[in-house]
Amino acid sequence: MPESPLDLDTRFRLLRALEEDPNVSQRDLSKELGLSLGKINYCLRALVDKGWVKAGNFRRSERKHRYLYQLTPAGLSEKARITNRFLKRKIKEHQALAEEIERLRNELSGTGDENTRTATTANSTANLGFVDKK
């Protein structure tokens, strides 16, 4: 069964956030990722169950209910695998967007709009620039 893009995106963003800041709270993750606190809790439990994340209490923290979320070697491997898939998908999306931009430019090329005629073409890094001669 193929993974849904949302599941892949959520896992990618969550693993990335945990790698960047293992001290992050579930509430902060919820705000950062735009997911409910319940969804964050559910996802973190799933990552722990899969062995990709190890959750441990802060020993020196005054708030003992906070956890330190560390990616395990298996978690780092999974993040690398997901990052590769995520990158491939984003490259395809970029290519499709570049093609759509080119089609739209071609549609507008005969309109006589000076700004459209002077628009620069998209390059492979998606640096789009528009020159206004006014």
Secondary structure, DSSP 8 states (H G I E B T S, - for coil): ----HHHHHHHHHHHHHHHH-TT--HHHHHHHHT--HHHHHHHHHHHHHTTSEEEEE-SS-S-TT-EEEEE-HHHHHHHHHHHHHHHHHHHHHHHHHHHHHHHHHHHHTTS--HHHHT-----TT---------
